[in-house]
Amino acid sequence: MAFLPVSMPNLGTTIYRFIAWIAARQLGRLDPVLSVYVRRSVACSEVAFGRSDIDLHILIKPLPDIKVEAEVLRNLAVFYARLKRLFPCLGDCNVSTRAELESLYRNRPYTWYRDRGWLRVYGEEFVRPYGTLTTATAHDSLLWWFFWAWERLPGFFRAGNVRTCCNLFLDMVNVYGLYIGALHAPQRRAAVLQYWRTLCPPSQELEILTRSFSAGFLGRYRPLLPWLYTEGLKLCNALFLHVPHPLEGEGCGATIHSQVPFSFAPRTYLLVDPLRAEQVTSALAAMQRDAQVFVTTEKALKLSFFHRNPWEYYTIKAHHQDFPCAPPPAGALQQVMHLSLHKEHPRSAGFSIGGKTDRSRTIGPQYAQYRLYTEYGRVAASAEQLIQQYQRHYGAWPYKGVASRDEYFLHDYPVACRAIEDLSR
């Protein structure tokens, strides 16, 4: 098996690892913590000082019941939030037992590839289980990572953050190479960029991006953003050619209105042909002005319906009765559910409370929809419809949806965990 090559850390990486070491020792004072690891850029020696995040994974002891687990996680999340005030560079934090991590990598192997690196900074040594892509289902799970990156690109495009846009795009290239078999292990970003240079026609923008990447994006590189986003659109269409069983139907139109589950936030898709420069330029200008606009392609949208968020198809169908694409098959909805039936998902949402991307309010609707679909075959097209259907079949709506760590971990989190347990049987 091939592993990510290890390189000597630069000064920024050394400083970030020292910060992670300090934070990990503070976390280690809490009783259930066994060890703390850094992931992604800090583990892979790819830190851009002052701009990278320190993503952690905390391994804890098995806990006796869900009530104790919720209290422990609440205390961990509160303590981690305090550490983030001291060290703003601390990023995402995942928490699991060893057995849960092994299950996560076995059932969501793309997470092993997305993490890319794994370096202990506190506690007991734990050999990270290897994620394998030996089945078609495991192989397709890589597409979740692809669209995880793609969905974040518009926000950083609007913010003018060239470095993060480039990193997200390189995540997409990494997935593309793994998916088509050109790459056989997750690569460092510098290696992914070199791989992409073999696919991308020579251009002045490519040379500028390569130099800016080597320089840590220190300088004024915002003019690269439209070109980089366009390359993302082209990559989505290139990936589509390699994915079996796409949704049937075409001719979706230029503008599509949606409410994205499970926040059900309004979104307007502008579908473009990435080879028509004037069409892309106009659409990107609209996306820059309006945070609800998402520039994409018809092929990317169809892939997303199948492999990332098939539930969104039904919200679009409610807005566009003549929407020409066939609905995702039952297997697509079941596979996406399967990828989320792990406690790591509601845990990480709880740790996101108070941050820029607080996902805690989406957890209740998500698992309520999963239960409705599994037991009654129903898919809601809006938040209101979801609550109404749930109450019709089960009585009271069980989630409070209040974005406070106490309310979330002591109420919504246990309800979500019981739903995960029931749906996993």
The 8 nearest C-alpha neighbors of each residue, nearest first, counted from 0:
[[1, 2, 184, 183, 129, 131, 3, 130],
 [2, 0, 184, 3, 183, 4, 185, 186],
 [3, 1, 4, 184, 0, 185, 186, 5],
 [2, 4, 186, 185, 5, 184, 115, 187],
 [5, 3, 2, 6, 187, 186, 43, 1],
 [6, 4, 3, 43, 7, 44, 2, 8],
 [7, 5, 8, 4, 44, 43, 9, 45],
 [6, 8, 9, 5, 44, 12, 43, 13],
 [9, 7, 44, 12, 13, 6, 10, 11],
 [8, 10, 12, 11, 13, 7, 44, 46],
 [9, 11, 13, 12, 14, 8, 48, 15],
 [12, 10, 48, 14, 13, 9, 46, 15],
 [11, 13, 15, 46, 9, 10, 14, 8],
 [12, 14, 10, 16, 11, 15, 8, 9],
 [15, 13, 17, 11, 12, 16, 10, 18],
 [16, 14, 18, 12, 17, 13, 19, 11],
 [15, 17, 19, 13, 18, 14, 12, 20],
 [16, 18, 20, 14, 15, 19, 13, 21],
 [19, 17, 15, 21, 20, 16, 22, 14],
 [18, 20, 16, 22, 17, 21, 23, 15],
 [19, 21, 17, 23, 120, 18, 22, 16],
 [22, 20, 18, 24, 19, 23, 17, 25],
 [21, 23, 19, 25, 24, 20, 18, 26],
 [24, 22, 26, 20, 25, 21, 121, 19],
 [25, 23, 27, 21, 26, 22, 20, 121],
 [24, 26, 22, 27, 23, 28, 21, 29],
 [27, 25, 23, 28, 24, 29, 22, 32],
 [28, 26, 24, 29, 25, 32, 23, 33],
 [27, 29, 26, 25, 30, 24, 32, 31],
 [30, 28, 27, 26, 32, 31, 75, 25],
 [29, 31, 32, 28, 27, 33, 59, 60],
 [30, 32, 59, 60, 29, 33, 71, 61],
 [33, 31, 59, 27, 30, 34, 29, 58],
 [34, 32, 59, 58, 122, 123, 31, 60],
 [35, 33, 122, 121, 58, 123, 32, 57],
 [34, 36, 57, 121, 56, 120, 23, 119],
 [37, 35, 119, 56, 118, 120, 55, 117],
 [36, 38, 55, 118, 42, 54, 117, 56],
 [39, 37, 117, 42, 116, 54, 114, 55],
 [38, 40, 114, 116, 115, 42, 41, 43],
 [39, 41, 45, 43, 42, 46, 44, 38],
 [42, 40, 44, 43, 39, 46, 12, 45],
 [41, 43, 116, 38, 118, 40, 39, 117],
 [42, 44, 40, 41, 116, 45, 39, 5],
 [45, 43, 8, 41, 12, 42, 46, 40],
 [46, 44, 40, 43, 41, 47, 12, 188],
 [45, 47, 12, 51, 40, 41, 11, 48],
 [48, 46, 51, 50, 215, 49, 11, 45],
 [47, 49, 11, 50, 46, 51, 12, 15],
 [48, 50, 51, 47, 88, 11, 52, 46],
 [51, 49, 48, 47, 52, 88, 46, 162],
 [52, 50, 47, 46, 49, 48, 53, 88],
 [53, 51, 90, 88, 89, 54, 50, 41],
 [52, 54, 89, 90, 88, 41, 55, 51],
 [53, 55, 91, 90, 38, 37, 92, 52],
 [56, 54, 37, 92, 36, 38, 91, 93],
 [55, 57, 93, 36, 92, 94, 35, 37],
 [58, 56, 35, 94, 34, 93, 59, 55],
 [57, 59, 95, 96, 34, 33, 94, 32],
 [60, 58, 32, 96, 31, 33, 95, 57],
 [59, 61, 31, 96, 62, 33, 32, 58],
 [62, 60, 96, 59, 63, 31, 97, 98],
 [61, 63, 68, 64, 60, 67, 65, 31],
 [62, 64, 67, 61, 65, 68, 66, 60],
 [65, 63, 66, 67, 62, 68, 69, 61],
 [64, 66, 68, 67, 69, 413, 63, 62],
 [65, 67, 69, 68, 64, 70, 413, 409],
 [68, 66, 70, 69, 65, 64, 71, 62],
 [67, 69, 65, 71, 66, 70, 62, 72],
 [70, 68, 72, 66, 408, 67, 71, 409],
 [71, 69, 73, 67, 72, 68, 74, 66],
 [72, 70, 68, 74, 73, 69, 67, 75],
 [71, 73, 75, 69, 74, 70, 76, 68],
 [72, 74, 70, 76, 71, 75, 408, 69],
 [73, 75, 77, 71, 72, 76, 78, 70],
 [74, 76, 72, 78, 73, 77, 79, 71],
 [77, 75, 79, 73, 78, 350, 74, 72],
 [76, 78, 80, 74, 79, 75, 73, 81],
 [77, 79, 75, 81, 80, 76, 74, 82],
 [80, 78, 82, 76, 81, 77, 75, 83],
 [81, 79, 83, 77, 82, 78, 76, 84],
 [82, 80, 78, 84, 79, 83, 77, 85],
 [81, 83, 79, 85, 84, 80, 86, 78],
 [84, 82, 86, 87, 80, 85, 81, 89],
 [83, 85, 81, 82, 86, 87, 80, 79],
 [84, 86, 82, 83, 87, 81, 80, 88],
 [85, 87, 83, 88, 84, 89, 82, 18],
 [88, 86, 83, 89, 84, 85, 90, 82],
 [87, 89, 52, 86, 53, 90, 51, 83],
 [90, 88, 53, 87, 52, 83, 86, 54],
 [91, 89, 54, 52, 53, 88, 92, 55],
 [92, 90, 54, 55, 93, 89, 53, 351],
 [91, 93, 55, 56, 54, 90, 347, 94],
 [92, 94, 56, 347, 57, 55, 91, 343],
 [95, 93, 57, 56, 58, 92, 343, 346],
 [96, 94, 58, 99, 100, 59, 97, 57],
 [95, 97, 59, 99, 58, 98, 60, 61],
 [96, 98, 100, 99, 101, 58, 95, 59],
 [97, 99, 101, 96, 100, 102, 95, 103],
 [100, 98, 102, 96, 101, 97, 95, 103],
 [101, 99, 103, 97, 102, 98, 95, 104],
 [100, 102, 98, 104, 99, 103, 128, 105],
 [103, 101, 105, 99, 100, 104, 106, 98],
 [104, 102, 100, 106, 107, 105, 101, 99],
 [105, 103, 108, 107, 101, 130, 102, 106],
 [104, 106, 102, 103, 108, 107, 101, 130],
 [105, 107, 103, 104, 108, 102, 338, 137],
 [108, 106, 104, 103, 109, 105, 338, 110],
 [109, 107, 104, 130, 110, 111, 105, 106],
 [108, 110, 141, 112, 111, 107, 140, 113],
 [111, 109, 113, 108, 112, 107, 114, 104],
 [112, 110, 109, 130, 114, 108, 113, 104],
 [111, 113, 109, 115, 110, 185, 114, 108],
 [112, 114, 110, 115, 111, 109, 144, 185],
 [113, 115, 39, 111, 112, 116, 38, 110],
 [116, 114, 112, 39, 113, 185, 111, 3],
 [115, 117, 42, 39, 38, 43, 114, 118],
 [118, 116, 38, 42, 37, 36, 119, 115],
 [117, 119, 36, 37, 42, 120, 38, 116],
 [120, 118, 36, 121, 35, 37, 117, 124],
 [121, 119, 20, 36, 35, 118, 23, 19],
 [122, 120, 35, 34, 119, 23, 24, 20],
 [123, 121, 34, 33, 35, 124, 120, 27],
 [122, 124, 34, 33, 125, 121, 119, 35],
 [123, 125, 122, 126, 119, 34, 121, 33],
 [126, 124, 127, 123, 97, 34, 119, 128],
 [127, 125, 128, 124, 129, 117, 97, 119],
 [126, 128, 125, 129, 117, 101, 100, 111],
 [129, 127, 101, 126, 130, 104, 100, 105],
 [128, 130, 131, 127, 111, 104, 105, 108],
 [131, 129, 108, 111, 104, 105, 128, 132],
 [130, 132, 133, 108, 129, 137, 105, 104],
 [133, 131, 138, 137, 134, 108, 130, 135],
 [132, 134, 131, 137, 135, 138, 136, 130],
 [135, 133, 137, 136, 132, 138, 131, 139],
 [136, 134, 138, 137, 139, 133, 132, 140],
 [135, 137, 139, 134, 138, 140, 334, 132],
 [138, 136, 132, 140, 134, 139, 135, 108],
 [137, 139, 132, 135, 136, 140, 141, 134],
 [140, 138, 136, 141, 137, 142, 135, 306],
 [139, 141, 137, 142, 138, 143, 109, 136],
 [142, 140, 109, 139, 144, 143, 138, 174],
 [141, 143, 145, 140, 144, 139, 146, 306],
 [142, 144, 141, 146, 145, 307, 140, 147],
 [145, 143, 147, 142, 141, 146, 148, 109],
 [146, 144, 142, 171, 143, 147, 148, 174],
 [145, 147, 149, 148, 143, 144, 150, 142],
 [146, 148, 144, 145, 150, 149, 143, 151],
 [149, 147, 146, 167, 151, 145, 150, 144],
 [150, 148, 146, 152, 151, 147, 145, 167],
 [149, 151, 148, 152, 147, 146, 153, 154],
 [152, 150, 148, 149, 153, 154, 147, 155],
 [151, 153, 149, 155, 154, 150, 164, 156],
 [154, 152, 156, 155, 151, 157, 293, 150],
 [155, 153, 157, 156, 152, 151, 158, 290],
 [154, 156, 158, 160, 157, 152, 153, 164],
 [157, 155, 153, 159, 154, 158, 152, 160],
 [156, 158, 287, 154, 155, 159, 153, 286],
 [159, 157, 155, 156, 160, 154, 153, 287],
 [158, 160, 156, 157, 161, 221, 155, 224],
 [161, 159, 155, 158, 162, 163, 156, 164],
 [162, 160, 164, 163, 159, 165, 221, 224],
 [161, 163, 165, 164, 160, 216, 166, 215],
 [162, 164, 166, 165, 161, 160, 167, 155],
 [165, 163, 161, 167, 162, 166, 152, 155],
 [164, 166, 168, 162, 163, 167, 161, 169],
 [167, 165, 163, 169, 168, 164, 170, 162],
 [168, 166, 170, 164, 148, 169, 165, 163],
 [167, 169, 171, 165, 170, 166, 164, 172],
 [168, 170, 172, 166, 171, 167, 173, 165],
 [171, 169, 173, 167, 168, 172, 166, 174],
 [170, 172, 145, 168, 174, 169, 173, 175],
 [173, 171, 169, 175, 174, 170, 176, 168],
 [172, 174, 170, 176, 171, 175, 169, 191],
 [175, 173, 177, 171, 172, 176, 178, 145],
 [174, 176, 172, 178, 173, 177, 171, 179],
 [177, 175, 181, 182, 173, 174, 178, 179],
 [178, 176, 182, 174, 180, 175, 179, 183],
 [177, 179, 175, 180, 176, 174, 138, 141],
 [178, 180, 176, 177, 181, 175, 241, 182],
 [181, 179, 177, 182, 178, 176, 183, 175],
 [180, 182, 176, 179, 177, 183, 178, 175],
 [183, 181, 177, 176, 180, 184, 185, 173],
 [182, 184, 177, 180, 181, 1, 185, 176],
 [185, 183, 1, 182, 2, 186, 3, 177],
 [186, 184, 112, 115, 3, 173, 187, 183],
 [187, 185, 3, 190, 191, 184, 188, 173],
 [186, 188, 190, 189, 191, 43, 3, 185],
 [187, 189, 191, 190, 192, 186, 169, 166],
 [188, 190, 192, 191, 187, 193, 186, 212],
 [189, 191, 193, 188, 192, 187, 186, 194],
 [192, 190, 188, 194, 193, 189, 173, 186],
 [191, 193, 195, 189, 194, 190, 188, 196],
 [194, 192, 196, 190, 195, 191, 189, 197],
 [195, 193, 191, 197, 192, 196, 190, 198],
 [194, 196, 192, 198, 197, 193, 199, 191],
 [197, 195, 193, 199, 198, 194, 192, 200],
 [196, 198, 195, 194, 199, 193, 200, 192],
 [199, 197, 195, 196, 200, 194, 193, 201],
 [198, 200, 196, 197, 195, 201, 205, 202],
 [199, 201, 202, 198, 196, 197, 205, 195],
 [202, 200, 199, 205, 203, 196, 206, 204],
 [203, 201, 205, 204, 200, 206, 199, 207],
 [202, 204, 206, 205, 207, 201, 208, 209],
 [205, 203, 207, 202, 206, 208, 223, 226],
 [206, 204, 208, 202, 203, 207, 209, 201],
 [205, 207, 209, 203, 208, 204, 210, 202],
 [208, 206, 204, 210, 209, 205, 211, 203],
 [207, 209, 211, 205, 206, 210, 212, 204],
 [208, 210, 206, 212, 207, 211, 205, 213],
 [211, 209, 213, 207, 212, 208, 214, 206],
 [210, 212, 216, 214, 208, 213, 209, 207],
 [213, 211, 209, 215, 214, 210, 216, 208],
 [212, 214, 210, 211, 215, 209, 216, 189],
 [215, 213, 211, 212, 216, 217, 210, 218],
 [214, 216, 212, 217, 213, 211, 47, 162],
 [217, 215, 211, 214, 212, 218, 162, 220],
 [218, 216, 215, 214, 211, 219, 220, 212],
 [217, 219, 216, 220, 211, 214, 215, 221],
 [220, 218, 221, 217, 216, 222, 161, 211],
 [219, 221, 222, 223, 218, 161, 216, 211],
 [220, 222, 223, 224, 219, 159, 161, 160],
 [223, 221, 220, 224, 225, 219, 226, 161],
 [224, 222, 221, 226, 220, 225, 227, 204],
 [223, 225, 227, 226, 221, 222, 228, 161],
 [226, 224, 228, 227, 223, 229, 222, 283],
 [225, 227, 229, 224, 223, 228, 230, 204],
 [228, 226, 224, 230, 229, 225, 223, 231],
 [229, 227, 231, 225, 230, 226, 224, 232],
 [230, 228, 232, 226, 231, 227, 273, 225],
 [229, 231, 233, 227, 228, 232, 234, 226],
 [230, 232, 228, 234, 229, 233, 235, 168],
 [231, 233, 229, 235, 230, 234, 273, 295],
 [234, 232, 230, 236, 231, 235, 273, 237],
 [233, 235, 237, 231, 236, 232, 238, 230],
 [236, 234, 238, 232, 299, 233, 237, 231],
 [235, 237, 239, 233, 234, 238, 298, 299],
 [236, 238, 234, 239, 235, 240, 233, 241],
 [239, 237, 235, 240, 236, 241, 234, 175],
 [238, 240, 236, 242, 237, 241, 298, 235],
 [241, 239, 238, 237, 242, 236, 243, 235],
 [240, 242, 239, 238, 243, 179, 237, 178],
 [241, 243, 239, 240, 238, 244, 245, 302],
 [244, 242, 245, 241, 240, 239, 246, 139],
 [243, 245, 246, 242, 247, 305, 302, 241],
 [246, 244, 243, 247, 302, 242, 301, 305],
 [247, 245, 301, 325, 327, 244, 248, 324],
 [246, 248, 325, 324, 245, 249, 326, 244],
 [249, 247, 324, 323, 325, 246, 250, 251],
 [248, 250, 251, 324, 323, 247, 297, 252],
 [249, 251, 252, 323, 248, 297, 324, 322],
 [252, 250, 249, 323, 322, 297, 253, 324],
 [253, 251, 250, 254, 255, 270, 297, 322],
 [252, 254, 270, 269, 255, 251, 271, 268],
 [255, 253, 269, 268, 252, 270, 256, 267],
 [254, 256, 268, 267, 257, 269, 253, 252],
 [257, 255, 267, 266, 315, 268, 318, 254],
 [256, 258, 315, 266, 314, 265, 259, 267],
 [259, 257, 265, 263, 264, 266, 314, 260],
 [258, 260, 263, 264, 311, 257, 261, 262],
 [261, 259, 263, 262, 311, 258, 310, 264],
 [260, 262, 361, 263, 365, 364, 259, 362],
 [261, 263, 260, 361, 264, 259, 360, 382],
 [264, 262, 259, 258, 260, 261, 382, 265],
 [263, 265, 258, 262, 259, 266, 260, 261],
 [266, 264, 258, 257, 263, 291, 259, 267],
 [267, 265, 291, 257, 258, 292, 256, 268],
 [266, 268, 256, 292, 255, 291, 293, 257],
 [267, 269, 293, 255, 254, 294, 292, 270],
 [268, 270, 294, 254, 253, 293, 295, 271],
 [271, 269, 296, 253, 295, 297, 268, 294],
 [270, 272, 296, 273, 279, 295, 269, 278],
 [271, 273, 274, 275, 296, 270, 279, 278],
 [274, 272, 275, 233, 232, 271, 229, 279],
 [273, 275, 272, 276, 233, 279, 229, 271],
 [276, 274, 273, 278, 272, 277, 279, 271],
 [275, 277, 279, 278, 274, 280, 273, 272],
 [276, 278, 280, 279, 275, 281, 282, 274],
 [277, 279, 281, 276, 275, 280, 282, 271],
 [278, 280, 282, 276, 277, 281, 283, 271],
 [281, 279, 277, 283, 282, 278, 276, 284],
 [280, 282, 284, 278, 279, 283, 277, 285],
 [281, 283, 285, 279, 284, 280, 286, 278],
 [284, 282, 286, 280, 285, 281, 279, 287],
 [283, 285, 287, 281, 282, 286, 280, 288],
 [284, 286, 282, 288, 283, 287, 289, 281],
 [287, 285, 292, 283, 289, 288, 284, 293],
 [286, 288, 284, 157, 285, 289, 283, 290],
 [289, 287, 285, 286, 284, 290, 157, 292],
 [288, 290, 286, 291, 292, 287, 285, 284],
 [289, 291, 292, 286, 288, 287, 154, 157],
 [292, 290, 266, 289, 267, 265, 293, 286],
 [293, 291, 267, 286, 290, 289, 268, 266],
 [292, 294, 268, 267, 286, 269, 295, 153],
 [295, 293, 269, 268, 270, 282, 292, 283],
 [296, 294, 270, 269, 293, 271, 232, 299],
 [297, 295, 270, 299, 271, 298, 300, 272],
 [296, 298, 300, 299, 270, 301, 251, 295],
 [297, 299, 301, 296, 300, 236, 302, 239],
 [300, 298, 302, 296, 235, 301, 297, 303],
 [299, 301, 303, 297, 298, 302, 304, 296],
 [300, 302, 304, 298, 303, 299, 246, 297],
 [301, 303, 299, 305, 300, 304, 306, 298],
 [302, 304, 307, 300, 306, 305, 301, 308],
 [305, 303, 309, 301, 308, 302, 306, 307],
 [304, 306, 302, 303, 309, 331, 327, 307],
 [305, 307, 303, 304, 302, 143, 142, 308],
 [308, 306, 303, 143, 304, 305, 309, 146],
 [307, 309, 304, 310, 311, 303, 306, 305],
 [310, 308, 304, 311, 305, 312, 332, 327],
 [311, 309, 308, 312, 313, 260, 378, 314],
 [312, 310, 314, 313, 309, 259, 308, 260],
 [311, 313, 315, 310, 314, 309, 316, 304],
 [312, 314, 316, 311, 315, 380, 310, 317],
 [313, 315, 380, 317, 311, 316, 312, 257],
 [316, 314, 257, 318, 312, 317, 313, 319],
 [315, 317, 313, 319, 318, 314, 320, 322],
 [318, 316, 314, 315, 319, 320, 313, 380],
 [317, 319, 315, 316, 320, 256, 314, 257],
 [320, 318, 316, 322, 321, 317, 315, 255],
 [319, 321, 316, 322, 317, 318, 315, 323],
 [322, 320, 319, 323, 316, 324, 251, 318],
 [321, 323, 319, 320, 324, 316, 251, 315],
 [324, 322, 248, 321, 251, 249, 325, 250],
 [325, 323, 248, 247, 322, 249, 326, 246],
 [324, 326, 247, 248, 246, 327, 323, 322],
 [327, 325, 328, 324, 312, 246, 313, 309],
 [326, 328, 305, 331, 309, 246, 325, 329],
 [329, 327, 330, 331, 326, 332, 305, 246],
 [328, 330, 332, 331, 333, 327, 334, 326],
 [331, 329, 333, 328, 332, 334, 327, 335],
 [330, 332, 334, 329, 333, 328, 305, 327],
 [333, 331, 335, 329, 334, 330, 309, 336],
 [332, 334, 330, 336, 331, 335, 337, 329],
 [333, 335, 337, 331, 336, 332, 330, 338],
 [336, 334, 338, 332, 337, 333, 331, 307],
 [337, 335, 333, 339, 334, 338, 332, 340],
 [336, 338, 334, 340, 335, 339, 333, 423],
 [337, 339, 335, 336, 340, 107, 334, 106],
 [340, 338, 336, 337, 341, 344, 335, 342],
 [341, 339, 419, 337, 338, 336, 423, 342],
 [340, 342, 343, 339, 344, 419, 103, 338],
 [341, 343, 344, 345, 346, 416, 340, 419],
 [344, 342, 346, 341, 345, 347, 94, 93],
 [343, 345, 342, 346, 347, 341, 348, 339],
 [346, 344, 348, 347, 342, 343, 349, 362],
 [347, 345, 343, 349, 348, 344, 342, 350],
 [346, 348, 350, 349, 344, 345, 93, 343],
 [349, 347, 359, 345, 351, 358, 346, 350],
 [350, 348, 346, 347, 351, 352, 359, 345],
 [349, 351, 347, 348, 76, 352, 346, 92],
 [350, 352, 357, 348, 349, 354, 353, 347],
 [353, 351, 357, 354, 350, 349, 402, 359],
 [352, 354, 351, 357, 355, 402, 356, 403],
 [355, 353, 351, 352, 356, 357, 350, 80],
 [354, 356, 357, 353, 351, 352, 358, 90],
 [357, 355, 354, 358, 351, 352, 353, 348],
 [356, 358, 351, 352, 354, 359, 355, 353],
 [359, 357, 348, 361, 360, 356, 351, 362],
 [358, 360, 348, 361, 349, 362, 357, 352],
 [361, 359, 400, 358, 362, 363, 402, 401],
 [362, 360, 261, 262, 359, 358, 364, 363],
 [363, 361, 365, 364, 360, 359, 345, 366],
 [362, 364, 365, 366, 398, 361, 367, 360],
 [365, 363, 367, 361, 362, 366, 261, 368],
 [366, 364, 362, 368, 363, 367, 261, 361],
 [365, 367, 369, 368, 363, 364, 370, 362],
 [366, 368, 364, 370, 369, 365, 363, 371],
 [369, 367, 371, 365, 366, 370, 364, 372],
 [370, 368, 366, 372, 367, 371, 373, 365],
 [369, 371, 373, 367, 368, 372, 374, 366],
 [372, 370, 368, 375, 374, 369, 373, 377],
 [371, 373, 376, 377, 369, 375, 370, 374],
 [374, 372, 370, 371, 376, 375, 369, 422],
 [373, 375, 371, 372, 370, 376, 377, 369],
 [376, 374, 372, 371, 377, 373, 370, 392],
 [377, 375, 372, 373, 374, 371, 378, 370],
 [376, 378, 372, 375, 371, 379, 368, 373],
 [379, 377, 372, 380, 376, 368, 310, 313],
 [380, 378, 385, 384, 381, 377, 313, 368],
 [379, 381, 314, 313, 317, 384, 378, 382],
 [382, 380, 384, 383, 379, 385, 263, 314],
 [381, 383, 385, 384, 263, 386, 380, 379],
 [384, 382, 386, 385, 381, 387, 379, 380],
 [383, 385, 387, 381, 382, 386, 379, 388],
 [384, 386, 379, 382, 388, 383, 387, 389],
 [385, 387, 389, 383, 384, 388, 390, 382],
 [388, 386, 384, 390, 389, 385, 391, 383],
 [389, 387, 391, 385, 390, 386, 384, 392],
 [388, 390, 386, 392, 391, 387, 393, 385],
 [391, 389, 394, 393, 387, 395, 392, 388],
 [390, 392, 388, 389, 393, 394, 387, 386],
 [393, 391, 389, 390, 394, 388, 371, 375],
 [394, 392, 390, 389, 391, 395, 396, 388],
 [393, 395, 390, 391, 392, 396, 389, 397],
 [396, 394, 390, 397, 393, 389, 391, 386],
 [395, 397, 398, 390, 394, 386, 389, 393],
 [398, 396, 395, 399, 414, 411, 363, 367],
 [399, 397, 411, 363, 400, 396, 414, 410],
 [400, 398, 401, 411, 397, 410, 406, 407],
 [399, 401, 360, 398, 402, 363, 411, 359],
 [402, 400, 399, 403, 406, 407, 360, 359],
 [401, 403, 400, 352, 359, 404, 407, 360],
 [404, 402, 406, 405, 401, 407, 352, 353],
 [403, 405, 407, 406, 408, 73, 402, 349],
 [406, 404, 403, 407, 408, 409, 73, 410],
 [407, 405, 403, 409, 410, 404, 408, 401],
 [406, 408, 411, 404, 410, 405, 409, 412],
 [407, 409, 412, 69, 73, 405, 410, 406],
 [408, 410, 406, 407, 405, 69, 412, 411],
 [409, 411, 407, 406, 408, 412, 413, 414],
 [412, 410, 407, 414, 398, 413, 408, 415],
 [411, 413, 408, 415, 414, 410, 407, 416],
 [414, 412, 416, 415, 411, 410, 417, 65],
 [413, 415, 411, 417, 412, 416, 418, 410],
 [416, 414, 418, 412, 413, 417, 411, 419],
 [417, 415, 419, 413, 418, 414, 412, 420],
 [418, 416, 420, 414, 419, 415, 421, 413],
 [417, 419, 415, 421, 416, 420, 422, 414],
 [420, 418, 416, 422, 340, 417, 421, 423],
 [419, 421, 417, 423, 418, 422, 416, 424],
 [422, 420, 418, 423, 419, 424, 417, 416],
 [421, 423, 419, 424, 420, 418, 370, 340],
 [424, 422, 420, 421, 419, 340, 337, 418],
 [423, 422, 421, 420, 419, 418, 340, 417]]
